[in-house]
């Protein structure tokens, strides 16, 4: 009851603002109800309450002229956990040969991409790749006191070993259309 009351109060507050006039307010309310219906349809009430239902966060965005798109992005907590594990493993593999570490990082990054590479999540995948690259660079710089590894050298290594992010899974409507033809 408290949630519904606060939502109604918030909507009335927004209606009084200058950017929600009599024409856009019903569209906003319709968008909000549509988003809520999609959440309930996709997840169910128990999963919404628990908060840990999927490896990706689901949000709706307006992509132009009243069209909506369900946007899925990686949950930050899961990315942090994976980066922390990669950092620990890189520390253990500090003195391994660079090609061996590069091959291992390639498998780690490609496995991460295989799981999280949904349409609309490419920026998050790029962030993961860049952070893994930065961790590898810091690790290589700590190996000895003789010579530092330059950033241009690490970019060459990244081009050689780390895959570029790309969407590996289709949009949900395309996947649904193949399993349920009309």
C-alpha positions in Angstrom: 0.0 0.0 0.0 2.8 2.3 0.8 4.5 1.7 -2.5 1.3 2.5 -4.4 0.6 5.6 -2.4 4.1 6.9 -2.9 4.0 6.1 -6.6 0.7 8.0 -7.0 2.2 10.9 -5.0 5.2 10.9 -7.2 3.1 10.9 -10.4 1.1 13.8 -9.1 4.3 15.6 -8.3 5.6 15.0 -11.8 2.3 16.2 -13.3 2.8 19.5 -11.7 6.3 19.9 -13.2 6.6 21.8 -16.5 7.9 18.9 -18.5 4.8 16.7 -18.0 1.9 18.6 -19.4 -1.6 17.3 -20.2 -0.5 15.7 -23.4 2.7 13.9 -22.2 1.4 12.8 -18.8 -1.0 10.1 -20.1 1.9 8.8 -22.3 4.2 8.7 -19.3 1.6 6.8 -17.2 1.0 4.4 -20.1 4.7 3.8 -20.4 5.0 3.2 -16.6 2.1 0.7 -16.6 3.5 -1.0 -19.7 6.9 -1.3 -18.1 5.4 -2.7 -14.9 3.3 -5.2 -16.9 6.4 -6.4 -18.8 8.3 -6.8 -15.5 5.5 -8.9 -14.0 5.1 -11.0 -17.2 8.8 -11.7 -17.6 9.8 -12.2 -14.0 6.9 -12.8 -11.8 6.4 -11.2 -8.4 8.7 -13.5 -6.4 11.6 -12.8 -8.6 11.1 -9.1 -8.5 11.0 -9.1 -4.7 14.2 -11.2 -4.4 16.2 -8.9 -6.8 18.5 -11.7 -8.1 16.7 -13.1 -11.0 19.0 -12.6 -13.9 22.6 -11.9 -14.8 21.5 -8.8 -16.5 19.5 -5.8 -15.3 16.4 -5.2 -17.3 15.2 -1.7 -18.0 13.0 0.0 -20.6 14.1 2.9 -22.7 12.4 5.0 -25.3 14.1 4.7 -28.6 12.2 7.4 -30.5 8.6 8.5 -31.4 7.0 6.5 -28.6 8.7 3.2 -29.4 10.1 1.2 -26.4 13.0 -1.3 -26.1 13.8 -3.6 -23.3 17.4 -2.9 -22.5 19.5 -5.5 -20.7 22.8 -4.6 -19.1 25.3 -6.6 -16.9 24.7 -6.3 -13.2 27.7 -4.3 -11.8 28.1 -6.5 -8.8 28.7 -9.5 -11.0 31.2 -7.7 -13.1 33.1 -6.6 -10.0 33.2 -10.1 -8.7 34.6 -11.4 -12.0 37.2 -8.7 -12.3 38.3 -9.4 -8.7 38.7 -13.1 -9.6 40.7 -12.2 -12.8 42.9 -9.9 -10.7 43.7 -12.6 -8.3 44.5 -15.1 -11.0 46.7 -12.6 -12.9 48.6 -12.1 -9.7 49.2 -15.9 -9.5 50.2 -16.0 -13.1 52.4 -12.9 -12.9 55.6 -14.7 -14.0 54.1 -16.9 -16.7 55.0 -16.2 -20.3 52.9 -13.5 -22.0 51.5 -15.8 -24.7 50.3 -18.3 -22.0 48.6 -15.5 -20.0 47.2 -14.0 -23.1 45.7 -17.3 -24.1 44.1 -17.7 -20.7 42.7 -14.1 -20.7 41.3 -14.8 -24.2 39.4 -17.8 -22.9 38.2 -15.8 -19.8 37.0 -12.8 -21.8 35.4 -14.9 -24.6 33.6 -16.9 -21.9 32.3 -13.7 -20.3 31.2 -12.5 -23.7 29.4 -15.8 -24.5 27.3 -15.4 -21.4 26.6 -11.6 -21.3 26.7 -10.7 -25.0 23.0 -9.7 -25.5 21.9 -6.9 -27.7 22.2 -3.5 -25.9 25.0 -4.7 -23.6 28.0 -3.9 -25.8 29.1 -0.9 -23.7 29.3 -3.1 -20.6 31.3 -5.7 -22.5 33.7 -3.1 -23.7 34.1 -1.8 -20.1 34.9 -5.4 -19.0 37.5 -5.9 -21.7 39.1 -2.5 -21.0 39.3 -3.3 -17.2 40.8 -6.7 -17.9 43.3 -5.0 -20.1 44.2 -2.5 -17.4 44.6 -5.3 -14.9 46.9 -7.2 -17.2 48.9 -4.0 -17.9 49.4 -3.3 -14.2 50.4 -6.9 -13.7 53.0 -6.8 -16.5 54.4 -3.6 -15.1 55.1 -5.2 -11.7 57.0 -8.2 -13.1 60.5 -6.6 -13.0 62.4 -3.5 -12.3 64.2 -3.4 -15.6 61.8 -1.9 -18.1 58.2 -0.7 -18.0 55.6 -2.0 -20.5 54.2 0.9 -22.5 50.5 1.3 -23.2 51.1 1.0 -26.9 52.7 -2.4 -26.3 49.7 -3.5 -24.2 47.4 -2.4 -27.0 49.2 -4.6 -29.4 48.9 -7.5 -26.9 45.2 -6.8 -26.5 44.6 -6.7 -30.3 46.4 -10.1 -30.5 44.8 -11.9 -27.5 41.6 -10.2 -26.3 38.4 -10.5 -28.4 36.3 -7.4 -29.3 32.8 -7.3 -27.9 30.0 -8.1 -30.2 26.4 -9.3 -29.7 26.4 -13.1 -29.8 22.7 -13.6 -28.9 19.7 -12.5 -31.0 17.1 -10.0 -29.9 14.3 -11.8 -27.8 11.7 -11.3 -30.5 13.9 -13.0 -33.2 14.5 -15.9 -30.8 10.8 -16.1 -30.0 9.9 -16.0 -33.7 12.1 -19.0 -34.5 10.7 -21.1 -31.7 7.0 -20.1 -32.2 6.4 -19.5 -36.0 3.1 -18.0 -37.0 
